[in-house]
Amino acid sequence: MGAALLDPGQRTARLTREVPVEVADGQGGASLSWNSAGAVWARIEPVSHATSEVAGATRVVLTHRIWIPWQTGIAAGQRLRQGTRIFAIQAVRDPDESGRYLVCDCEEEAS
């Protein structure tokens, strides 16, 4: 497989990476909170969408392929944020194993 080519000028979205943190609720349980882990320039590619009905409400899930510069610490279970848009990271891969880019397969839920 050849090297993946990505013009840096295509990374036009400024995203904040967020990592989950469990916060004790004082009663033996925990709630999930999100901490910022830095910002990154990215390329967002829409991939698909799916619509379903859950408890009488329509649920739309959009999938995206998000390209970012290679870095350590990115993993499934984290998320990327752009303003009010939240992209839940489902999988992370190095598309050509060159250590230059990471591709995050993400889901964005819309109402």
VMD Tcl script that draws the C-alpha trace (Angstrom):
set ca {
  {0.00 0.00 0.00}
  {1.36 3.43 -0.95}
  {1.72 6.41 1.29}
  {-1.48 8.28 2.09}
  {-1.29 11.79 0.68}
  {-3.08 14.57 2.53}
  {-2.52 18.21 1.69}
  {-2.12 20.04 5.04}
  {-4.39 22.76 3.63}
  {-7.27 20.26 3.76}
  {-7.13 20.22 7.57}
  {-9.56 23.11 8.01}
  {-11.43 22.07 11.18}
  {-10.04 23.00 14.59}
  {-11.10 20.24 16.99}
  {-10.64 19.75 20.73}
  {-9.77 16.24 21.87}
  {-11.63 15.18 25.03}
  {-10.91 12.22 27.28}
  {-13.42 10.61 29.68}
  {-12.90 11.03 33.41}
  {-14.96 9.34 36.11}
  {-15.91 11.72 38.92}
  {-16.98 10.25 42.27}
  {-20.56 11.17 43.16}
  {-20.03 10.82 46.92}
  {-22.38 7.83 47.20}
  {-20.06 5.09 45.96}
  {-20.77 5.64 42.27}
  {-19.32 7.85 39.60}
  {-20.45 10.08 36.80}
  {-18.69 10.62 33.50}
  {-17.07 13.96 32.79}
  {-14.89 15.07 29.86}
  {-11.51 16.83 30.11}
  {-9.85 18.69 27.27}
  {-6.62 17.05 26.08}
  {-5.51 19.62 23.51}
  {-6.55 20.95 20.13}
  {-5.74 19.68 16.67}
  {-6.32 20.71 13.05}
  {-8.28 18.04 11.19}
  {-9.95 17.07 7.95}
  {-13.54 15.85 8.41}
  {-14.96 13.54 5.72}
  {-18.65 12.62 5.98}
  {-19.09 8.88 5.30}
  {-22.69 7.79 5.93}
  {-25.85 8.26 7.95}
  {-28.44 5.99 9.50}
  {-31.89 6.77 10.86}
  {-33.72 4.73 13.49}
  {-36.61 5.14 15.87}
  {-35.87 4.85 19.58}
  {-38.69 5.22 22.13}
  {-40.82 7.04 19.59}
  {-38.11 9.55 18.69}
  {-36.10 9.63 15.50}
  {-32.37 9.07 16.00}
  {-29.90 9.99 13.27}
  {-26.28 8.83 13.46}
  {-23.77 10.38 11.08}
  {-20.41 8.71 10.54}
  {-17.23 10.59 9.67}
  {-13.63 9.84 8.85}
  {-11.46 12.43 10.62}
  {-7.80 12.82 9.62}
  {-5.42 14.31 12.20}
  {-1.62 14.53 12.50}
  {-0.17 11.42 14.17}
  {0.11 11.63 17.96}
  {0.11 9.27 20.90}
  {-2.81 8.84 23.26}
  {-5.68 8.93 20.75}
  {-8.02 5.97 21.34}
  {-11.55 4.68 20.89}
  {-13.79 5.94 23.69}
  {-12.47 9.48 23.46}
  {-14.15 12.21 21.46}
  {-13.44 15.23 19.30}
  {-15.44 18.45 19.65}
  {-16.05 21.32 17.26}
  {-18.25 23.85 19.05}
  {-21.51 22.00 19.80}
  {-20.68 19.10 17.46}
  {-19.33 15.98 19.20}
  {-17.60 13.17 17.33}
  {-17.31 9.94 19.35}
  {-14.18 8.04 18.32}
  {-15.04 4.41 17.46}
  {-11.68 3.32 15.99}
  {-8.24 4.81 15.27}
  {-5.80 3.69 12.58}
  {-2.63 4.75 10.81}
  {-3.78 4.53 7.16}
  {-0.37 3.73 5.65}
  {1.61 2.86 8.81}
  {3.96 5.79 8.19}
  {3.39 7.56 11.51}
  {2.30 10.77 9.75}
  {-1.49 10.70 10.14}
  {-4.22 9.02 12.13}
  {-7.70 8.37 10.80}
  {-10.42 8.38 13.45}
  {-13.67 6.63 12.52}
  {-16.28 8.66 14.41}
  {-20.01 8.87 15.01}
  {-21.91 12.11 15.43}
  {-25.42 11.90 16.78}
  {-27.92 14.44 15.44}
  {-31.51 15.00 16.49}
}
mol new
graphics top color blue
foreach p $ca { graphics top sphere $p radius 0.5 }
foreach p [lrange $ca 0 end-1] q [lrange $ca 1 end] { graphics top cylinder $p $q radius 0.2 }
display resetview
